[in-house]
Amino acid sequence: MFLSVFDMFKVGIGPSSSHTMGPMVAGARFLETLKASPFHPVGLRASLHGSLAFTGKGHATDRATILGLAGFAPDSYDAEKAEATLKSIAETGMVTPPGLPALRFNPESDLVFDFGPSLPGHANGMILMATDAQGDVILQETYYSIGGGFVLTEAEHAAVDDKVLSERSPVPYPFRSAVEMLEMAAASGLTIAQMKRANEKVFRSEAEIASGLSRIWTVMNDCMDRGLATDGILPGGLKVRRRAKSIHEALLAERGRNLTAPHVINDWMSAYAMAVNEENAAGGQVVTAPTNGAAGVVPAVIRYWLDHVPGASASQVGEFLLTAAAIGGLIKHNASISGAECGCQAEVGSAAAMAAAGLCAVMGGTPEQVENAAEIALEHHLGMTCDPVKGLVQVPCIERNGLGAIKAVSAASLSLRGDGQHFVPLDAAIETMRQTGQDMHERYKETSLGGLAVNIPNC
């Protein structure tokens, strides 16, 4: 199954790609199913399961589900219109999705957080239902939000499990493992980004690819700039202070004094990443990279490279993103990018691997060095749990993106010091991450039932 760079990097809203964007997408998909059905529904219901139930309030899953059923989509989200719609639904008990009649929906009774066992397909499961005048269910669909804003119906998820959807796509370089990727690079003489671009051209024109990549970076960079310019307290009840703005201002004031230690460059990277994730925590517009919870790592490393590395050129940002997407696709195909499935190793760990690969590529690394950079970054996130305090994508998520960016840069630098030969293959690191996630207790996988979430007073 081909994963486009525009699948890995999607414009959306915070705070979570799997818990906010995914349910909104599922709602929109259910509306399309209703429009195509012979039924004439009178009302709607929704039930959230697994991680969507346990951390749904903190991740705004309830709001996202309601807005999805009202016709909202992440990439065209209008915050002001959304607030007005939520207020209207709360007051009237009705939703008015485009192309359908007004439907009964009382958020207090028709949206259920089910804290029982997860649905069998994935930790992020939800059931959407249409009802008749008597309140009987006349149509329902189960959706799984599998990370990064990707959503599958129950049937689609089963097809993936049966490998029906994993047949090779009609692209010139259909690599499904790092070994295949390096073999194809060696045989073709192309870089990873060049192979990825050739695959994209099967589905889009060169101009569309260039325009899409430019938009991704523009949204990433604008998000970062907003975060660097905004202070205050983040919503949700933890009263977490935004810090990126003050850190950035202090760094700017120190610049040129020749008094700061070399390691202060880490503070620049952290400020860039934290700016993005503070915006995400506030429900702002972000780009999944590969998820919202890990959205700060890739843009922070790009900004570090552009602003602090001699010879960097904005004309190579597309190469960075294509390389990063190739690595993200391998991880998603062979393991997971979902914190609810494999812990934060699957989110920030994957993001760090993608960013390390992208940085290595634009700094002249060979395909073997790029693969090495991704492996180093992922290996040193193995075992990382997902334990958001109060179910909010704030603690430890915001700082964790800063440290993920630092690890990514270190991994790229180490790989560039070598010749690409190394002991642990990227494929082995990806498989280890999958197995570790499978063995990890659910309390450490985005349920807020373990780890930091239960060991500090705010919870």
N, C-alpha and C positions, 0 to 999 in steps of 0.2 A: 504494500500500500504506500503510494508516494506521499510524502509529507513536504509540502511547499515551505519555503522560507516565510511565506505569509500565513501559514498555519502555525509555525513556531512563534512568530512575532505578530500578535494581534492587538489592535488598538481597542482598549476597553476602559472599564472603570474599576476603582478599588472598592473594597479592600482585598478581594480574593478572586482569582480566576476560576477556581473550582467551586467556591461557595457563593460568589456573587454573579460573575459573568455566566458560569455554567447554568445555574437555575434560570437566569433570565433568558438564555438561549433556549433552554428546554421549554419554557413557557411559550416562547414565540413558535417553536416547532409544533407544540400541541395545538396552537391556534390554527396552524396550516392544516394539521390533520383534521380538525373539526370542520374547516371550510370544505375539505374534500369528502367529508362523510355524508351519508344520507340522513343522519340524525338531526334533530332540532332541539338542541340543549336549552335548558332554562337556567342552569347554574353550573358553577365550577367548584372543585375541591382540590386540595393538595395535601400530601403528607410527606414529610422529610424524615430521612432515616440515616442511621450511622453517624458519621462525622457531620453531615449536614444538620442533624438534629442537635448533637452535643455542642457544636460551636456555631450553630446557625445564627443565633442572636448577635454574637460578637462580629460575625462576618457579614451581617446584613443580608442573610439568605432569605429571610422572610420578606423583606422589602423587594429584593431582586425577583423573587418568585411572583409576587403580586404584580410588579411592573412588567414582567415578562408576559403574564396573562392579560395585561392591559395593552400589549403591543409594543413595548419598548425593546430596544436592542442595544447591546454594549457599544457598538462602534458609532452609533448616532445618538447617544444618550444626551438628553437635555435636562440638567439638574433642576432648573426652575420648574419646567413642565412636570417633571417627575414628582416633585413635592406637592404640586397642586393636584396631581392625579391621585396620589396616596391619600391626601386629605379628603378628596371627593369620595373615594371608595370607602374610607372609614365612616363618612357621614351617611352615605346612601346605601351601602351594602351591595353595590352594583359595580361591575366593570363594563366598559364599552370598547372592546377591542375592534380595530378597523376590520371591516368586512363581515362582521358578525353582529347579531342583535345584542342589546344590553343583557348581561347575564348576572344572576345573583351570585354574590361572593362576599361573605362576611369574614374579614380577616380573623376575627376572634374565634369563630367556630369552624370555618372552612379551611383553615391552614393549621395543620397538626404537626407538632414536633414529636415524633415517635422515638422514645428512648429505649426501645427494645433492641433485639439483635439487628445488625445491619442486613440489608437485602443481600441475596447471595452473590450478585455480580460484582459489587464494588462497595467500598466503604462510603462513597458519596452517592446514595441512591435517593430517588424521589418518585412518587406516583402522582400523576395528574389525572383528574377525573372530570367528566361532564355528566350532569344529572338532568333528569326530567322534572316535570312539575311536582311529582310526588317525592322527589329527592333521591330516587333510585339511580344508580350509576348505569349509564347507557354506553359510555365509551371511556376507556382508561388506557394509559400508557405508562410504562416504567422507564425512567431515564437514569443514566449514570453519568455523573460529571467526573470525568476521569483525569482532570488536571489540565492546566493551561487553557481553560475555556473550551476544551473538547467535550462534546456530549454525544453519547450513544444511546439508542433505544435498547431495550432488553434483547431484541432480535439481532440488532447490529453487534451488540457485545458478544452474544453467543457465536455470531459469525466470525468475529475476530478470534475467539477462543478456538473455533474449529478451523482457523487459518484460511477461511474462505476469502477474507478481505486482505490477506497478506500475500497474495500472489504478486509476482513481480509486475510493476507498472511499465507501460510502454515508454520508458525513458532510456537514453543512451547509456547512462551509468547507474544501474539499479543496485547500488551497494546496500546491503542490509547488515553489514558488520564492518568493523574497522579493518579487518584483514582484507575483505573484498575491496574496500575503499582504497587501501594502499596498493593493492594489486592493479586496480583499474588506473590509478594515478601513474604507476610505473609503466603500464602498457601504453597509455595514451600520451604521456609526457605532459599532462595537464596538472594544474594545482587543484586542491579540493574545491576552492571557490569556482574555478572554471568548469569543473564537472557539475557542480551544483547549478550553475547558471545554465549550462547546456540542458540539464533536466528541466529547469523552469521554462525554457524556451519551447518545450513541447506544448505548454499550456498558455503561455503569454508571449507577447511581442517583447523585443528588447526594450522598447520605450516604456511599456507597461511595467516591466521589471525594474527599470531605473526609477520610474516615478514612484512605484511602491516602496522601494528601498529608501528613497529620499523621504517619503512621508513617515516611515517608521522612525528614522533617525530624528526628523523634525519633532515628532511627538515625544520621543524620549528626551531630547534636549530641552524642549519647552517645559516638560514636566520637571526636569532637574532644575531649570532656572526658576520656576515657580517655588520649588522647595527651598532653594537657596535664598529666596527673597521673602519668605513667609515665616513668621514666628507665632507663638501662642501655644495653646493647649489642644492636644488631639482629642477628638470625641470618643465616647465609649465608657467613661467613668474611671479609668485608671489615672487620669490627669497627667498623662505623660507630656512633658514639654518637648516641643520641636527644638532641635539643637543645630541642625545643619546651617541655618542662617548665621548664628553667632560664631560657630566654628569657622565658617567661610570668611566672615568679616575679620576675625582675628588673624587668619592666615594671610588675607590680603594686606592687613596692616603690617605684618611682619616681613612681607616680601621685600627683597632688596636690601635688607639690613645686614645680611651675611652673619647673622648671629644664631640662626636656627640650626638644629642638628639635621643631618641627612634623613633620619627616619621620619621627619615631619611630613615627607611626601605621603606617608601612610594616612595622615590626617586629611590631606586633600582627597585621596581616594574615598575615605570614609565619609567625608562631607558630601561628595557627589552621590554616593550610593544612598546615604541616609536621607538626602533631599528627596530622592525619588520615592523612597518607602514611607517617608512622612506624608507625601502627597497621596500615596496609595492608601495609607491608614485613614486619611481624611476623606476618602471616597472620590479622589480626583481622577483625571484621565491619565492612564498609564499604558504601557505596552507590555504584554505578557512576554517574559524573557527568561525561561520559558513559561513562568507563572507570574502572578501578581506578587505573591509573597517573596519572590526572588527577583523582582523586576529591576532592582537597583544595580545589580552586579554588572551586567553587560554594558549599560550606558555609562556607568562610572568608569569602567576600564577604557571605553572609547574616549571619554572626555579626558581621562588621565593621559592617554596616548596623544590626543590632539593638542592639549594645552601644555604638556610637560616633556614630551619626547621629541628631540630634534629630528627634523626631516618628516614628521607626520603630515599627512595631507588628507583633507576632507574628501578628496576624490576616491580614497581607498575605503571609505566607510562601508560601501556596498560589499567589497571583498571581505571585510571583517564580518558583516552580518551573514553573508552566504556561508562562510566557513563555520561560524558559530551554529547556524541552522543545521548544517550537515551533521555536526556532532550531537546537537539536541535531538535530531531525528533518530540517530542510532540509539541514544539512551531511551527515548520514548518507545521505540519499536522493540527493544530487547529487555527493557526493565520498566521504568515508570518515571514520570515527572510530578507525581501526585504525593503531597505530604500525607494525605489520609491513607495512602496505600503503602508508602515506603519511608515515611518520616522526612525530615528536612534534608537529608542526604539527597533525596530525589528532587528537591527544589533548589536550595542554594548550592548544593553540591553539583547538580546538573548545570546551573547557571555559571558557576565558576569554571567548569570544564569547557563550556561553550565560549566564555570570555577569554580563557587562556588560549584556546585554539585560534580564535579570531585575532588576538594580539600577536601571537606567534606568526601567523600568516602575513599580516601587514608589515611585520618587521623582517620579512624575508625568509621565514622558516620554510624548510622543505615539508612535504606531506608527512614524512616520518617524524620530523620535529613537532609538527602540529599535533599529530596523534599522541606523541609523548607528553606535550603540554596538557592536553585534555586529560590524559591518564593521571598525571601527577595531581592535578587539581581535584579530580573526582576521588582518587584514592585517599586523599587527606581530608575528605568529608565523610568517609564511610562510617556508618553507625550513628550519625547525627539525628537526634530525635526532633519531632515537631511537638512542642509543648507550649502553645501560645497562652499567656496569662489572660484569664477571663475570656478566652476565645477570641481575643482581639489580635489583629496582625500588627502588633506593636512591640511587645516584649516577649521573646528576645529578637524578633524578626528584623527590626530596623537596624540595629547594630550588626546583626549577623550578616546582612548584605554588605556592610562595610568591610568586615573581615573576609567575606567571600571574594570581594574585589581584590583585596591585598593578596590573598592566596593565589588568585588567578594570575596576577602580574608576576608573582614569584615563580609560579609554575612555568609560565612562558619564558621567563628569564633563564631558569634552569635548563629548560629544553634547548634553548638557543645556544647554551654553553656546550651542548653535546652534539652528536652527529645523528641523533634519532634512534640509535640503538639503546634499548633499555630492558629491564628485567621483567616488569609486569606489563602485559599488553592491555590496551584500553578495553578490549572485549572482556578480559578477565575482571577488570575493575567494575564494568557495567554489570556483569553477571553476579559479582559479589554483592553489589548494591541491591540487586533484585532479591538475592537469597537473604541478605540481612534484613531487608524490609519485610520479607515473608515471615521471618522468625521474630521480628520485633513485636512486642506486646502492643495491643491496640491502644493502651493508655498513653503510649508515646507517639501515636500517629494522629495528630490533629483532633484529639477529642478533649483536650484540656483536663484529662483525668490523671495525669502524672507529670513528673518532672517539675520544672519551674512553676507550672500552673497550680501546683498544690503545696508549694514550699515557700511562698512568700506571702506576706500579710494581705496584699491586695486582692488575692483570690478568695 
